């Protein structure tokens, strides 16, 4: 397949399929970034949780770190749900 044919096909596919759903696709992309950020923050928060709460017996962080972990899990779950919902709507 030559480059001009491929270019023509890609432009037609964008115009007919992607263009009308671009907002939902971009929203899903942004929500996927939130999922990735939440996943990495969960891993980042678990290390100090174990060290500070269980080893150092720090009572001030005994409430703060688990609360931050809960917020990270909630944001991950909600953003993953809405990202998949948007992508399924685009796919249909």
PyMOL Python script that loads the backbone (N, CA, C, O; Angstrom):
from pymol import cmd

cmd.read_pdbstr("""\
ATOM      1  N   UNK A   1       0.843  -1.168   0.000  1.00  0.00           N
ATOM      2  CA  UNK A   1       0.000   0.000   0.000  1.00  0.00           C
ATOM      3  C   UNK A   1       0.897   1.241   0.000  1.00  0.00           C
ATOM      4  O   UNK A   1       1.838   1.350   0.786  1.00  0.00           O
ATOM      5  N   UNK A   2       0.589   2.138  -0.870  1.00  0.00           N
ATOM      6  CA  UNK A   2       1.390   3.348  -0.979  1.00  0.00           C
ATOM      7  C   UNK A   2       0.985   4.360   0.094  1.00  0.00           C
ATOM      8  O   UNK A   2      -0.095   4.277   0.680  1.00  0.00           O
ATOM      9  N   UNK A   3       1.869   5.302   0.328  1.00  0.00           N
ATOM     10  CA  UNK A   3       1.651   6.301   1.377  1.00  0.00           C
ATOM     11  C   UNK A   3       0.433   7.162   1.083  1.00  0.00           C
ATOM     12  O   UNK A   3      -0.309   7.499   2.005  1.00  0.00           O
ATOM     13  N   UNK A   4       0.205   7.530  -0.178  1.00  0.00           N
ATOM     14  CA  UNK A   4      -0.951   8.371  -0.518  1.00  0.00           C
ATOM     15  C   UNK A   4      -2.267   7.648  -0.253  1.00  0.00           C
ATOM     16  O   UNK A   4      -3.228   8.255   0.220  1.00  0.00           O
ATOM     17  N   UNK A   5      -2.312   6.347  -0.558  1.00  0.00           N
ATOM     18  CA  UNK A   5      -3.517   5.564  -0.286  1.00  0.00           C
ATOM     19  C   UNK A   5      -3.767   5.460   1.217  1.00  0.00           C
ATOM     20  O   UNK A   5      -4.894   5.623   1.685  1.00  0.00           O
ATOM     21  N   UNK A   6      -2.722   5.192   1.945  1.00  0.00           N
ATOM     22  CA  UNK A   6      -2.841   5.090   3.394  1.00  0.00           C
ATOM     23  C   UNK A   6      -3.284   6.411   4.010  1.00  0.00           C
ATOM     24  O   UNK A   6      -4.130   6.429   4.905  1.00  0.00           O
ATOM     25  N   UNK A   7      -2.726   7.495   3.542  1.00  0.00           N
ATOM     26  CA  UNK A   7      -3.093   8.831   4.018  1.00  0.00           C
ATOM     27  C   UNK A   7      -4.567   9.119   3.743  1.00  0.00           C
ATOM     28  O   UNK A   7      -5.268   9.667   4.593  1.00  0.00           O
ATOM     29  N   UNK A   8      -5.028   8.748   2.562  1.00  0.00           N
ATOM     30  CA  UNK A   8      -6.427   8.959   2.200  1.00  0.00           C
ATOM     31  C   UNK A   8      -7.347   8.128   3.097  1.00  0.00           C
ATOM     32  O   UNK A   8      -8.370   8.626   3.567  1.00  0.00           O
ATOM     33  N   UNK A   9      -6.989   6.873   3.334  1.00  0.00           N
ATOM     34  CA  UNK A   9      -7.811   5.993   4.169  1.00  0.00           C
ATOM     35  C   UNK A   9      -7.857   6.493   5.608  1.00  0.00           C
ATOM     36  O   UNK A   9      -8.919   6.496   6.230  1.00  0.00           O
ATOM     37  N   UNK A  10      -6.718   6.912   6.135  1.00  0.00           N
ATOM     38  CA  UNK A  10      -6.687   7.415   7.511  1.00  0.00           C
ATOM     39  C   UNK A  10      -7.493   8.696   7.673  1.00  0.00           C
ATOM     40  O   UNK A  10      -8.175   8.880   8.681  1.00  0.00           O
ATOM     41  N   UNK A  11      -7.415   9.576   6.689  1.00  0.00           N
ATOM     42  CA  UNK A  11      -8.216  10.808   6.746  1.00  0.00           C
ATOM     43  C   UNK A  11      -9.700  10.496   6.704  1.00  0.00           C
ATOM     44  O   UNK A  11     -10.484  11.108   7.428  1.00  0.00           O
ATOM     45  N   UNK A  12     -10.096   9.540   5.856  1.00  0.00           N
ATOM     46  CA  UNK A  12     -11.506   9.169   5.752  1.00  0.00           C
ATOM     47  C   UNK A  12     -11.983   8.528   7.055  1.00  0.00           C
ATOM     48  O   UNK A  12     -13.082   8.830   7.521  1.00  0.00           O
ATOM     49  N   UNK A  13     -11.182   7.659   7.640  1.00  0.00           N
ATOM     50  CA  UNK A  13     -11.571   7.029   8.905  1.00  0.00           C
ATOM     51  C   UNK A  13     -11.693   8.058  10.022  1.00  0.00           C
ATOM     52  O   UNK A  13     -12.608   7.979  10.841  1.00  0.00           O
ATOM     53  N   UNK A  14     -10.781   9.015  10.061  1.00  0.00           N
ATOM     54  CA  UNK A  14     -10.869  10.075  11.071  1.00  0.00           C
ATOM     55  C   UNK A  14     -12.145  10.872  10.872  1.00  0.00           C
ATOM     56  O   UNK A  14     -12.879  11.120  11.829  1.00  0.00           O
ATOM     57  N   UNK A  15     -12.410  11.270   9.654  1.00  0.00           N
ATOM     58  CA  UNK A  15     -13.572  12.110   9.352  1.00  0.00           C
ATOM     59  C   UNK A  15     -14.887  11.387   9.637  1.00  0.00           C
ATOM     60  O   UNK A  15     -15.823  11.999  10.151  1.00  0.00           O
ATOM     61  N   UNK A  16     -14.973  10.098   9.313  1.00  0.00           N
ATOM     62  CA  UNK A  16     -16.231   9.375   9.456  1.00  0.00           C
ATOM     63  C   UNK A  16     -16.451   8.777  10.838  1.00  0.00           C
ATOM     64  O   UNK A  16     -17.595   8.661  11.279  1.00  0.00           O
ATOM     65  N   UNK A  17     -15.390   8.398  11.528  1.00  0.00           N
ATOM     66  CA  UNK A  17     -15.549   7.670  12.787  1.00  0.00           C
ATOM     67  C   UNK A  17     -15.058   8.429  14.018  1.00  0.00           C
ATOM     68  O   UNK A  17     -15.736   8.427  15.045  1.00  0.00           O
ATOM     69  N   UNK A  18     -13.927   9.061  13.940  1.00  0.00           N
ATOM     70  CA  UNK A  18     -13.296   9.640  15.125  1.00  0.00           C
ATOM     71  C   UNK A  18     -13.787  11.054  15.405  1.00  0.00           C
ATOM     72  O   UNK A  18     -13.986  11.420  16.563  1.00  0.00           O
ATOM     73  N   UNK A  19     -13.981  11.837  14.379  1.00  0.00           N
ATOM     74  CA  UNK A  19     -14.264  13.263  14.549  1.00  0.00           C
ATOM     75  C   UNK A  19     -15.490  13.531  15.420  1.00  0.00           C
ATOM     76  O   UNK A  19     -15.481  14.448  16.242  1.00  0.00           O
ATOM     77  N   UNK A  20     -16.538  12.740  15.243  1.00  0.00           N
ATOM     78  CA  UNK A  20     -17.755  12.999  16.022  1.00  0.00           C
ATOM     79  C   UNK A  20     -17.650  12.522  17.474  1.00  0.00           C
ATOM     80  O   UNK A  20     -18.488  12.881  18.302  1.00  0.00           O
ATOM     81  N   UNK A  21     -16.637  11.725  17.787  1.00  0.00           N
ATOM     82  CA  UNK A  21     -16.468  11.215  19.154  1.00  0.00           C
ATOM     83  C   UNK A  21     -15.199  11.733  19.824  1.00  0.00           C
ATOM     84  O   UNK A  21     -14.799  11.209  20.864  1.00  0.00           O
ATOM     85  N   UNK A  22     -14.571  12.732  19.261  1.00  0.00           N
ATOM     86  CA  UNK A  22     -13.268  13.177  19.765  1.00  0.00           C
ATOM     87  C   UNK A  22     -13.340  13.680  21.212  1.00  0.00           C
ATOM     88  O   UNK A  22     -12.397  13.476  21.976  1.00  0.00           O
ATOM     89  N   UNK A  23     -14.430  14.327  21.595  1.00  0.00           N
ATOM     90  CA  UNK A  23     -14.548  14.825  22.974  1.00  0.00           C
ATOM     91  C   UNK A  23     -14.582  13.675  23.978  1.00  0.00           C
ATOM     92  O   UNK A  23     -13.909  13.719  25.008  1.00  0.00           O
ATOM     93  N   UNK A  24     -15.369  12.649  23.670  1.00  0.00           N
ATOM     94  CA  UNK A  24     -15.448  11.501  24.573  1.00  0.00           C
ATOM     95  C   UNK A  24     -14.124  10.756  24.637  1.00  0.00           C
ATOM     96  O   UNK A  24     -13.737  10.264  25.697  1.00  0.00           O
ATOM     97  N   UNK A  25     -13.435  10.670  23.523  1.00  0.00           N
ATOM     98  CA  UNK A  25     -12.135   9.995  23.500  1.00  0.00           C
ATOM     99  C   UNK A  25     -11.124  10.758  24.348  1.00  0.00           C
ATOM    100  O   UNK A  25     -10.360  10.150  25.098  1.00  0.00           O
ATOM    101  N   UNK A  26     -11.113  12.083  24.237  1.00  0.00           N
ATOM    102  CA  UNK A  26     -10.183  12.894  25.030  1.00  0.00           C
ATOM    103  C   UNK A  26     -10.518  12.845  26.517  1.00  0.00           C
ATOM    104  O   UNK A  26      -9.617  12.842  27.356  1.00  0.00           O
ATOM    105  N   UNK A  27     -11.807  12.808  26.846  1.00  0.00           N
ATOM    106  CA  UNK A  27     -12.209  12.674  28.248  1.00  0.00           C
ATOM    107  C   UNK A  27     -11.744  11.332  28.798  1.00  0.00           C
ATOM    108  O   UNK A  27     -11.250  11.257  29.923  1.00  0.00           O
ATOM    109  N   UNK A  28     -11.900  10.277  28.012  1.00  0.00           N
ATOM    110  CA  UNK A  28     -11.439   8.955  28.438  1.00  0.00           C
ATOM    111  C   UNK A  28      -9.925   8.920  28.601  1.00  0.00           C
ATOM    112  O   UNK A  28      -9.411   8.260  29.504  1.00  0.00           O
ATOM    113  N   UNK A  29      -9.218   9.621  27.741  1.00  0.00           N
ATOM    114  CA  UNK A  29      -7.765   9.698  27.865  1.00  0.00           C
ATOM    115  C   UNK A  29      -7.366  10.402  29.162  1.00  0.00           C
ATOM    116  O   UNK A  29      -6.466   9.953  29.871  1.00  0.00           O
ATOM    117  N   UNK A  30      -8.045  11.508  29.462  1.00  0.00           N
ATOM    118  CA  UNK A  30      -7.755  12.233  30.699  1.00  0.00           C
ATOM    119  C   UNK A  30      -8.076  11.378  31.925  1.00  0.00           C
ATOM    120  O   UNK A  30      -7.324  11.377  32.900  1.00  0.00           O
ATOM    121  N   UNK A  31      -9.194  10.651  31.874  1.00  0.00           N
ATOM    122  CA  UNK A  31      -9.550   9.781  32.992  1.00  0.00           C
ATOM    123  C   UNK A  31      -8.568   8.623  33.126  1.00  0.00           C
ATOM    124  O   UNK A  31      -8.296   8.169  34.238  1.00  0.00           O
ATOM    125  N   UNK A  32      -8.042   8.150  32.023  1.00  0.00           N
ATOM    126  CA  UNK A  32      -7.026   7.091  32.081  1.00  0.00           C
ATOM    127  C   UNK A  32      -5.741   7.598  32.724  1.00  0.00           C
ATOM    128  O   UNK A  32      -5.046   6.850  33.411  1.00  0.00           O
ATOM    129  N   UNK A  33      -5.432   8.861  32.499  1.00  0.00           N
ATOM    130  CA  UNK A  33      -4.273   9.450  33.177  1.00  0.00           C
ATOM    131  C   UNK A  33      -4.501   9.549  34.685  1.00  0.00           C
ATOM    132  O   UNK A  33      -3.571   9.377  35.473  1.00  0.00           O
ATOM    133  N   UNK A  34      -5.748   9.827  35.079  1.00  0.00           N
ATOM    134  CA  UNK A  34      -6.078   9.852  36.508  1.00  0.00           C
ATOM    135  C   UNK A  34      -5.930   8.454  37.104  1.00  0.00           C
ATOM    136  O   UNK A  34      -5.454   8.302  38.229  1.00  0.00           O
ATOM    137  N   UNK A  35      -6.335   7.438  36.351  1.00  0.00           N
ATOM    138  CA  UNK A  35      -6.176   6.050  36.813  1.00  0.00           C
ATOM    139  C   UNK A  35      -4.699   5.727  37.021  1.00  0.00           C
ATOM    140  O   UNK A  35      -4.321   5.145  38.037  1.00  0.00           O
ATOM    141  N   UNK A  36      -3.880   6.102  36.063  1.00  0.00           N
ATOM    142  CA  UNK A  36      -2.440   5.829  36.181  1.00  0.00           C
ATOM    143  C   UNK A  36      -1.831   6.575  37.361  1.00  0.00           C
ATOM    144  O   UNK A  36      -1.015   6.016  38.095  1.00  0.00           O
ATOM    145  N   UNK A  37      -2.220   7.822  37.548  1.00  0.00           N
ATOM    146  CA  UNK A  37      -1.714   8.607  38.671  1.00  0.00           C
ATOM    147  C   UNK A  37      -2.164   8.012  40.005  1.00  0.00           C
ATOM    148  O   UNK A  37      -1.379   7.928  40.950  1.00  0.00           O
ATOM    149  N   UNK A  38      -3.412   7.605  40.076  1.00  0.00           N
ATOM    150  CA  UNK A  38      -3.929   7.006  41.309  1.00  0.00           C
ATOM    151  C   UNK A  38      -3.222   5.697  41.628  1.00  0.00           C
ATOM    152  O   UNK A  38      -2.914   5.420  42.787  1.00  0.00           O
ATOM    153  N   UNK A  39      -2.967   4.901  40.613  1.00  0.00           N
ATOM    154  CA  UNK A  39      -2.281   3.628  40.834  1.00  0.00           C
ATOM    155  C   UNK A  39      -0.873   3.853  41.368  1.00  0.00           C
ATOM    156  O   UNK A  39      -0.434   3.172  42.295  1.00  0.00           O
ATOM    157  N   UNK A  40      -0.174   4.807  40.783  1.00  0.00           N
ATOM    158  CA  UNK A  40       1.185   5.073  41.274  1.00  0.00           C
ATOM    159  C   UNK A  40       1.162   5.712  42.654  1.00  0.00           C
ATOM    160  O   UNK A  40       2.058   5.460  43.460  1.00  0.00           O
ATOM    161  N   UNK A  41       0.159   6.533  42.943  1.00  0.00           N
ATOM    162  CA  UNK A  41       0.094   7.142  44.276  1.00  0.00           C
ATOM    163  C   UNK A  41      -0.236   6.111  45.346  1.00  0.00           C
ATOM    164  O   UNK A  41       0.211   6.243  46.485  1.00  0.00           O
ATOM    165  N   UNK A  42      -1.004   5.097  45.002  1.00  0.00           N
ATOM    166  CA  UNK A  42      -1.298   4.025  45.961  1.00  0.00           C
ATOM    167  C   UNK A  42      -0.005   3.309  46.345  1.00  0.00           C
ATOM    168  O   UNK A  42       0.259   3.063  47.522  1.00  0.00           O
ATOM    169  N   UNK A  43       0.788   2.982  45.338  1.00  0.00           N
ATOM    170  CA  UNK A  43       2.065   2.315  45.616  1.00  0.00           C
ATOM    171  C   UNK A  43       2.995   3.228  46.404  1.00  0.00           C
ATOM    172  O   UNK A  43       3.721   2.767  47.285  1.00  0.00           O
ATOM    173  N   UNK A  44       2.977   4.506  46.095  1.00  0.00           N
ATOM    174  CA  UNK A  44       3.832   5.469  46.789  1.00  0.00           C
ATOM    175  C   UNK A  44       3.390   5.666  48.243  1.00  0.00           C
ATOM    176  O   UNK A  44       4.230   5.900  49.111  1.00  0.00           O
ATOM    177  N   UNK A  45       2.091   5.573  48.518  1.00  0.00           N
ATOM    178  CA  UNK A  45       1.575   5.779  49.870  1.00  0.00           C
ATOM    179  C   UNK A  45       1.701   4.543  50.763  1.00  0.00           C
ATOM    180  O   UNK A  45       1.761   4.671  51.986  1.00  0.00           O
ATOM    181  N   UNK A  46       1.741   3.370  50.178  1.00  0.00           N
ATOM    182  CA  UNK A  46       1.799   2.160  50.992  1.00  0.00           C
ATOM    183  C   UNK A  46       3.138   1.986  51.705  1.00  0.00           C
ATOM    184  O   UNK A  46       3.188   1.443  52.808  1.00  0.00           O
ATOM    185  N   UNK A  47       4.209   2.439  51.086  1.00  0.00           N
ATOM    186  CA  UNK A  47       5.528   2.315  51.715  1.00  0.00           C
ATOM    187  C   UNK A  47       5.622   3.113  53.016  1.00  0.00           C
ATOM    188  O   UNK A  47       6.021   2.551  54.036  1.00  0.00           O
ATOM    189  N   UNK A  48       5.265   4.421  53.021  1.00  0.00           N
ATOM    190  CA  UNK A  48       5.309   5.135  54.305  1.00  0.00           C
ATOM    191  C   UNK A  48       4.249   4.648  55.291  1.00  0.00           C
ATOM    192  O   UNK A  48       4.426   4.775  56.502  1.00  0.00           O
ATOM    193  N   UNK A  49       3.166   4.099  54.788  1.00  0.00           N
ATOM    194  CA  UNK A  49       2.144   3.587  55.705  1.00  0.00           C
ATOM    195  C   UNK A  49       2.717   2.455  56.549  1.00  0.00           C
ATOM    196  O   UNK A  49       2.515   2.413  57.763  1.00  0.00           O
ATOM    197  N   UNK A  50       3.415   1.560  55.916  1.00  0.00           N
ATOM    198  CA  UNK A  50       3.995   0.438  56.654  1.00  0.00           C
ATOM    199  C   UNK A  50       5.089   0.929  57.600  1.00  0.00           C
ATOM    200  O   UNK A  50       5.146   0.518  58.759  1.00  0.00           O
ATOM    201  N   UNK A  51       5.950   1.803  57.104  1.00  0.00           N
ATOM    202  CA  UNK A  51       7.078   2.263  57.927  1.00  0.00           C
ATOM    203  C   UNK A  51       6.627   3.139  59.091  1.00  0.00           C
ATOM    204  O   UNK A  51       7.021   2.903  60.233  1.00  0.00           O
ATOM    205  N   UNK A  52       5.814   4.135  58.815  1.00  0.00           N
ATOM    206  CA  UNK A  52       5.443   5.107  59.849  1.00  0.00           C
ATOM    207  C   UNK A  52       4.424   4.557  60.842  1.00  0.00           C
ATOM    208  O   UNK A  52       4.526   4.811  62.043  1.00  0.00           O
ATOM    209  N   UNK A  53       3.447   3.808  60.349  1.00  0.00           N
ATOM    210  CA  UNK A  53       2.375   3.364  61.242  1.00  0.00           C
ATOM    211  C   UNK A  53       2.786   2.127  62.029  1.00  0.00           C
ATOM    212  O   UNK A  53       2.605   2.081  63.246  1.00  0.00           O
ATOM    213  N   UNK A  54       3.333   1.131  61.355  1.00  0.00           N
ATOM    214  CA  UNK A  54       3.599  -0.138  62.023  1.00  0.00           C
ATOM    215  C   UNK A  54       4.977  -0.210  62.680  1.00  0.00           C
ATOM    216  O   UNK A  54       5.130  -0.829  63.733  1.00  0.00           O
ATOM    217  N   UNK A  55       5.966   0.410  62.072  1.00  0.00           N
ATOM    218  CA  UNK A  55       7.316   0.325  62.639  1.00  0.00           C
ATOM    219  C   UNK A  55       7.571   1.460  63.632  1.00  0.00           C
ATOM    220  O   UNK A  55       8.015   1.217  64.755  1.00  0.00           O
ATOM    221  N   UNK A  56       7.284   2.727  63.208  1.00  0.00           N
ATOM    222  CA  UNK A  56       7.551   3.879  64.074  1.00  0.00           C
ATOM    223  C   UNK A  56       6.413   4.177  65.040  1.00  0.00           C
ATOM    224  O   UNK A  56       6.594   4.978  65.957  1.00  0.00           O
ATOM    225  N   UNK A  57       5.267   3.572  64.870  1.00  0.00           N
ATOM    226  CA  UNK A  57       4.084   3.766  65.732  1.00  0.00           C
ATOM    227  C   UNK A  57       3.660   5.243  65.806  1.00  0.00           C
ATOM    228  O   UNK A  57       3.324   5.748  66.877  1.00  0.00           O
ATOM    229  N   UNK A  58       3.681   5.913  64.667  1.00  0.00           N
ATOM    230  CA  UNK A  58       3.302   7.334  64.597  1.00  0.00           C
ATOM    231  C   UNK A  58       1.776   7.436  64.529  1.00  0.00           C
ATOM    232  O   UNK A  58       1.162   6.983  63.564  1.00  0.00           O
ATOM    233  N   UNK A  59       1.170   8.032  65.557  1.00  0.00           N
ATOM    234  CA  UNK A  59      -0.288   8.104  65.643  1.00  0.00           C
ATOM    235  C   UNK A  59      -0.894   9.178  64.742  1.00  0.00           C
ATOM    236  O   UNK A  59      -2.043   9.046  64.320  1.00  0.00           O
ATOM    237  N   UNK A  60      -0.147  10.229  64.444  1.00  0.00           N
ATOM    238  CA  UNK A  60      -0.716  11.285  63.595  1.00  0.00           C
ATOM    239  C   UNK A  60      -0.905  10.789  62.157  1.00  0.00           C
ATOM    240  O   UNK A  60      -1.863  11.168  61.484  1.00  0.00           O
ATOM    241  N   UNK A  61      -0.001   9.957  61.703  1.00  0.00           N
ATOM    242  CA  UNK A  61      -0.126   9.429  60.351  1.00  0.00           C
ATOM    243  C   UNK A  61      -1.016   8.198  60.282  1.00  0.00           C
ATOM    244  O   UNK A  61      -1.324   7.712  59.194  1.00  0.00           O
ATOM    245  N   UNK A  62      -1.429   7.694  61.435  1.00  0.00           N
ATOM    246  CA  UNK A  62      -2.298   6.518  61.461  1.00  0.00           C
ATOM    247  C   UNK A  62      -3.654   6.807  60.836  1.00  0.00           C
ATOM    248  O   UNK A  62      -4.324   5.888  60.363  1.00  0.00           O
ATOM    249  N   UNK A  63      -4.067   8.063  60.827  1.00  0.00           N
ATOM    250  CA  UNK A  63      -5.328   8.446  60.179  1.00  0.00           C
ATOM    251  C   UNK A  63      -5.102   9.079  58.816  1.00  0.00           C
ATOM    252  O   UNK A  63      -5.917   8.913  57.908  1.00  0.00           O
ATOM    253  N   UNK A  64      -4.024   9.788  58.672  1.00  0.00           N
ATOM    254  CA  UNK A  64      -3.787  10.547  57.453  1.00  0.00           C
ATOM    255  C   UNK A  64      -3.446   9.668  56.252  1.00  0.00           C
ATOM    256  O   UNK A  64      -4.016   9.845  55.176  1.00  0.00           O
ATOM    257  N   UNK A  65      -2.544   8.744  56.423  1.00  0.00           N
ATOM    258  CA  UNK A  65      -2.126   7.899  55.298  1.00  0.00           C
ATOM    259  C   UNK A  65      -3.256   6.967  54.834  1.00  0.00           C
ATOM    260  O   UNK A  65      -3.484   6.871  53.628  1.00  0.00           O
ATOM    261  N   UNK A  66      -3.972   6.279  55.734  1.00  0.00           N
ATOM    262  CA  UNK A  66      -5.090   5.451  55.249  1.00  0.00           C
ATOM    263  C   UNK A  66      -6.180   6.264  54.554  1.00  0.00           C
ATOM    264  O   UNK A  66      -6.797   5.790  53.601  1.00  0.00           O
ATOM    265  N   UNK A  67      -6.414   7.477  55.026  1.00  0.00           N
ATOM    266  CA  UNK A  67      -7.393   8.344  54.362  1.00  0.00           C
ATOM    267  C   UNK A  67      -6.934   8.694  52.948  1.00  0.00           C
ATOM    268  O   UNK A  67      -7.734   8.676  52.013  1.00  0.00           O
ATOM    269  N   UNK A  68      -5.664   9.009  52.791  1.00  0.00           N
ATOM    270  CA  UNK A  68      -5.120   9.299  51.457  1.00  0.00           C
ATOM    271  C   UNK A  68      -5.188   8.071  50.552  1.00  0.00           C
ATOM    272  O   UNK A  68      -5.441   8.198  49.354  1.00  0.00           O
ATOM    273  N   UNK A  69      -4.967   6.895  51.111  1.00  0.00           N
ATOM    274  CA  UNK A  69      -5.064   5.665  50.322  1.00  0.00           C
ATOM    275  C   UNK A  69      -6.501   5.420  49.883  1.00  0.00           C
ATOM    276  O   UNK A  69      -6.739   4.998  48.751  1.00  0.00           O
ATOM    277  N   UNK A  70      -7.448   5.676  50.757  1.00  0.00           N
ATOM    278  CA  UNK A  70      -8.865   5.525  50.402  1.00  0.00           C
ATOM    279  C   UNK A  70      -9.244   6.492  49.290  1.00  0.00           C
ATOM    280  O   UNK A  70      -9.948   6.114  48.354  1.00  0.00           O
ATOM    281  N   UNK A  71      -8.790   7.723  49.383  1.00  0.00           N
ATOM    282  CA  UNK A  71      -9.072   8.713  48.330  1.00  0.00           C
ATOM    283  C   UNK A  71      -8.446   8.279  47.008  1.00  0.00           C
ATOM    284  O   UNK A  71      -9.060   8.428  45.952  1.00  0.00           O
ATOM    285  N   UNK A  72      -7.241   7.748  47.061  1.00  0.00           N
ATOM    286  CA  UNK A  72      -6.578   7.294  45.833  1.00  0.00           C
ATOM    287  C   UNK A  72      -7.335   6.127  45.204  1.00  0.00           C
ATOM    288  O   UNK A  72      -7.521   6.096  43.988  1.00  0.00           O
ATOM    289  N   UNK A  73      -7.772   5.168  46.020  1.00  0.00           N
ATOM    290  CA  UNK A  73      -8.538   4.039  45.492  1.00  0.00           C
ATOM    291  C   UNK A  73      -9.885   4.501  44.934  1.00  0.00           C
ATOM    292  O   UNK A  73     -10.325   4.000  43.899  1.00  0.00           O
ATOM    293  N   UNK A  74     -10.542   5.447  45.605  1.00  0.00           N
ATOM    294  CA  UNK A  74     -11.830   5.942  45.118  1.00  0.00           C
ATOM    295  C   UNK A  74     -11.670   6.686  43.794  1.00  0.00           C
ATOM    296  O   UNK A  74     -12.463   6.497  42.872  1.00  0.00           O
ATOM    297  N   UNK A  75     -10.654   7.524  43.702  1.00  0.00           N
ATOM    298  CA  UNK A  75     -10.450   8.243  42.435  1.00  0.00           C
ATOM    299  C   UNK A  75     -10.069   7.288  41.321  1.00  0.00           C
ATOM    300  O   UNK A  75     -10.459   7.491  40.171  1.00  0.00           O
ATOM    301  N   UNK A  76      -9.314   6.254  41.644  1.00  0.00           N
ATOM    302  CA  UNK A  76      -8.948   5.250  40.635  1.00  0.00           C
ATOM    303  C   UNK A  76     -10.199   4.520  40.150  1.00  0.00           C
ATOM    304  O   UNK A  76     -10.399   4.361  38.946  1.00  0.00           O
ATOM    305  N   UNK A  77     -11.024   4.085  41.066  1.00  0.00           N
ATOM    306  CA  UNK A  77     -12.225   3.337  40.695  1.00  0.00           C
ATOM    307  C   UNK A  77     -13.211   4.163  39.882  1.00  0.00           C
ATOM    308  O   UNK A  77     -13.731   3.703  38.865  1.00  0.00           O
ATOM    309  N   UNK A  78     -13.460   5.374  40.335  1.00  0.00           N
ATOM    310  CA  UNK A  78     -14.412   6.224  39.619  1.00  0.00           C
ATOM    311  C   UNK A  78     -13.905   6.627  38.236  1.00  0.00           C
ATOM    312  O   UNK A  78     -14.659   6.595  37.263  1.00  0.00           O
ATOM    313  N   UNK A  79     -12.651   6.999  38.150  1.00  0.00           N
ATOM    314  CA  UNK A  79     -12.131   7.409  36.847  1.00  0.00           C
ATOM    315  C   UNK A  79     -12.037   6.217  35.897  1.00  0.00           C
ATOM    316  O   UNK A  79     -12.258   6.375  34.697  1.00  0.00           O
ATOM    317  N   UNK A  80     -11.719   5.047  36.400  1.00  0.00           N
ATOM    318  CA  UNK A  80     -11.689   3.854  35.551  1.00  0.00           C
ATOM    319  C   UNK A  80     -13.086   3.513  35.046  1.00  0.00           C
ATOM    320  O   UNK A  80     -13.254   3.160  33.879  1.00  0.00           O
ATOM    321  N   UNK A  81     -14.074   3.613  35.903  1.00  0.00           N
ATOM    322  CA  UNK A  81     -15.460   3.343  35.507  1.00  0.00           C
ATOM    323  C   UNK A  81     -15.918   4.300  34.412  1.00  0.00           C
ATOM    324  O   UNK A  81     -16.458   3.870  33.392  1.00  0.00           O
ATOM    325  N   UNK A  82     -15.703   5.598  34.621  1.00  0.00           N
ATOM    326  CA  UNK A  82     -16.180   6.566  33.644  1.00  0.00           C
ATOM    327  C   UNK A  82     -15.371   6.531  32.341  1.00  0.00           C
ATOM    328  O   UNK A  82     -15.919   6.799  31.272  1.00  0.00           O
ATOM    329  N   UNK A  83     -14.101   6.213  32.416  1.00  0.00           N
ATOM    330  CA  UNK A  83     -13.301   6.076  31.194  1.00  0.00           C
ATOM    331  C   UNK A  83     -13.808   4.905  30.359  1.00  0.00           C
ATOM    332  O   UNK A  83     -13.969   5.030  29.145  1.00  0.00           O
ATOM    333  N   UNK A  84     -14.055   3.779  30.997  1.00  0.00           N
ATOM    334  CA  UNK A  84     -14.575   2.612  30.275  1.00  0.00           C
ATOM    335  C   UNK A  84     -15.974   2.866  29.744  1.00  0.00           C
ATOM    336  O   UNK A  84     -16.313   2.426  28.645  1.00  0.00           O
ATOM    337  N   UNK A  85     -16.789   3.576  30.519  1.00  0.00           N
ATOM    338  CA  UNK A  85     -18.132   3.907  30.064  1.00  0.00           C
ATOM    339  C   UNK A  85     -18.085   4.760  28.801  1.00  0.00           C
ATOM    340  O   UNK A  85     -18.823   4.501  27.850  1.00  0.00           O
ATOM    341  N   UNK A  86     -17.237   5.757  28.785  1.00  0.00           N
ATOM    342  CA  UNK A  86     -17.097   6.602  27.589  1.00  0.00           C
ATOM    343  C   UNK A  86     -16.605   5.817  26.394  1.00  0.00           C
ATOM    344  O   UNK A  86     -17.120   5.988  25.289  1.00  0.00           O
ATOM    345  N   UNK A  87     -15.626   4.966  26.589  1.00  0.00           N
ATOM    346  CA  UNK A  87     -15.065   4.187  25.479  1.00  0.00           C
ATOM    347  C   UNK A  87     -16.102   3.184  24.950  1.00  0.00           C
ATOM    348  O   UNK A  87     -16.168   2.949  23.744  1.00  0.00           O
ATOM    349  N   UNK A  88     -16.900   2.601  25.829  1.00  0.00           N
ATOM    350  CA  UNK A  88     -17.941   1.690  25.359  1.00  0.00           C
ATOM    351  C   UNK A  88     -18.998   2.438  24.552  1.00  0.00           C
ATOM    352  O   UNK A  88     -19.503   1.911  23.561  1.00  0.00           O
ATOM    353  N   UNK A  89     -19.334   3.648  24.959  1.00  0.00           N
ATOM    354  CA  UNK A  89     -20.293   4.443  24.190  1.00  0.00           C
ATOM    355  C   UNK A  89     -19.736   4.804  22.824  1.00  0.00           C
ATOM    356  O   UNK A  89     -20.470   4.801  21.836  1.00  0.00           O
ATOM    357  N   UNK A  90     -18.469   5.111  22.757  1.00  0.00           N
ATOM    358  CA  UNK A  90     -17.838   5.428  21.475  1.00  0.00           C
ATOM    359  C   UNK A  90     -17.820   4.171  20.594  1.00  0.00           C
ATOM    360  O   UNK A  90     -18.072   4.248  19.392  1.00  0.00           O
ATOM    361  N   UNK A  91     -17.526   3.027  21.194  1.00  0.00           N
ATOM    362  CA  UNK A  91     -17.449   1.790  20.435  1.00  0.00           C
ATOM    363  C   UNK A  91     -18.777   1.347  19.878  1.00  0.00           C
ATOM    364  O   UNK A  91     -18.817   0.669  18.852  1.00  0.00           O
ATOM    365  N   UNK A  92     -19.865   1.710  20.527  1.00  0.00           N
ATOM    366  CA  UNK A  92     -21.176   1.309  20.046  1.00  0.00           C
ATOM    367  C   UNK A  92     -21.641   2.288  18.999  1.00  0.00           C
ATOM    368  O   UNK A  92     -22.735   2.136  18.455  1.00  0.00           O
TER     369      UNK A  92
END
""", "prot")
cmd.dss("prot")
cmd.show_as("cartoon", "prot")
cmd.util.cbc("prot")
cmd.orient("prot")
